[in-house]
Amino acid sequence: MILCGYLLCRYTALDRTIWSQVESLVYYFLFPVLLFHSIVKSPIDLDASSFIISGVVLGLSGILLSYALPYIPLIKNNIDLRDHACSSQVGFRFNSFIALALVDRLLGAPGLLLLALLIGFCVPMFNIAAVWPMAKHGKSHFLSELLKNPLVVGTVLGLTANLSGIQVPTLLEPTLNRIGSSSIALGLMAAGAGLELKMLNHQKTLGVSLLTIRHLILPFLAWGLARWFSLDATQTTVLLTFSALPTASTCYVLAVRMGYNGPYVAGLVTLSTLCGMASLTLALGLLQ
């Protein structure tokens, strides 16, 4: 899908003027609807405390490791702070499209219930952590950026509806499912349309560091947490899947919407999608 977006943007009449509008559609409508629907339709079992804690610890670890890169000797001198502000999200955010599809295939409804817990607790945390460095570096008002972030709004509304017992009317289910499916395709294609391959040679140290966190360190940390908290087989599988997913395709859209280096982030999203094939194999095979 990323390759399809790249080719369409460069070799057809569907150029950047078209894809900039697609980015806005995905960011402001399609993906928030997917987040809301995926959270509200799955009961959240707050009794799975060990699993929730392990997921939150894993998420916080990814955030802290990504934030720490400009302060690590031998690395900090090769990192541009503005590029770090927009790309640090690559180290901890995850592609919920792939997560939902993969967990449903592997575990069915029990796995999806656990994944809904991780989405409910981690997506708000990740979106806040993604917005904060860019708002800080751009000297914009963090709370204002957060309240305007449709991904945060969609997640909070979904959690509120879920915990309040509000159900989506059956009549709306097919429409919401189709909106969510379209966000998967268009989000990945928009990332491809914004990709500039020459940008993959830009800030190599930063890119390699973030991808190492996302695809190597976090899977091993998840394995350790699963053993530490004595998670059962289903919980362990969901946590390991969660730890090894490619980064979110909306990293690119968020970076562009906030005025940062979108092509560089799109390059990292592409590489992360490829690395995800290896890290998911590692997490679900060797570690388990």
WOKA-V801462 format. One record per residue. N is the residue number from 0. NEAR is the number of other ideal C-beta (glycine too) atoms within 10 Angstrom. Layout:
N NEAR
N NEAR
This chain:
0 17
1 22
2 12
3 13
4 24
5 20
6 14
7 17
8 20
9 14
10 9
11 9
12 7
13 16
14 13
15 12
16 8
17 13
18 20
19 14
20 11
21 20
22 23
23 14
24 16
25 27
26 22
27 16
28 15
29 22
30 27
31 23
32 18
33 26
34 29
35 24
36 21
37 24
38 24
39 23
40 17
41 20
42 11
43 19
44 13
45 10
46 8
47 17
48 10
49 16
50 23
51 20
52 14
53 25
54 26
55 15
56 15
57 22
58 23
59 14
60 18
61 26
62 22
63 13
64 21
65 23
66 16
67 15
68 20
69 16
70 9
71 11
72 6
73 7
74 15
75 14
76 8
77 12
78 18
79 15
80 11
81 14
82 21
83 20
84 22
85 26
86 31
87 28
88 29
89 29
90 29
91 27
92 30
93 26
94 23
95 25
96 24
97 19
98 22
99 20
100 12
101 21
102 25
103 13
104 9
105 13
106 18
107 11
108 9
109 13
110 21
111 18
112 18
113 26
114 24
115 23
116 22
117 24
118 26
119 24
120 18
121 25
122 25
123 21
124 15
125 22
126 25
127 15
128 22
129 28
130 22
131 18
132 22
133 23
134 19
135 12
136 16
137 16
138 6
139 13
140 11
141 15
142 9
143 10
144 19
145 16
146 10
147 13
148 23
149 20
150 24
151 21
152 18
153 24
154 25
155 18
156 16
157 27
158 21
159 13
160 17
161 19
162 13
163 9
164 7
165 11
166 10
167 14
168 7
169 7
170 7
171 11
172 12
173 9
174 12
175 18
176 13
177 10
178 18
179 20
180 13
181 17
182 24
183 21
184 15
185 21
186 28
187 25
188 24
189 30
190 30
191 24
192 26
193 28
194 26
195 15
196 11
197 9
198 19
199 17
200 9
201 15
202 21
203 10
204 15
205 24
206 22
207 12
208 24
209 26
210 21
211 14
212 23
213 29
214 26
215 15
216 15
217 26
218 25
219 14
220 19
221 26
222 19
223 13
224 22
225 25
226 11
227 12
228 17
229 9
230 21
231 11
232 10
233 17
234 21
235 23
236 21
237 28
238 26
239 24
240 26
241 26
242 30
243 27
244 26
245 26
246 27
247 29
248 30
249 31
250 25
251 37
252 27
253 24
254 27
255 21
256 19
257 19
258 11
259 20
260 21
261 25
262 17
263 25
264 27
265 29
266 26
267 30
268 29
269 22
270 20
271 26
272 20
273 12
274 19
275 22
276 12
277 12
278 21
279 20
280 11
281 19
282 26
283 17
284 9
285 9
286 17
287 13
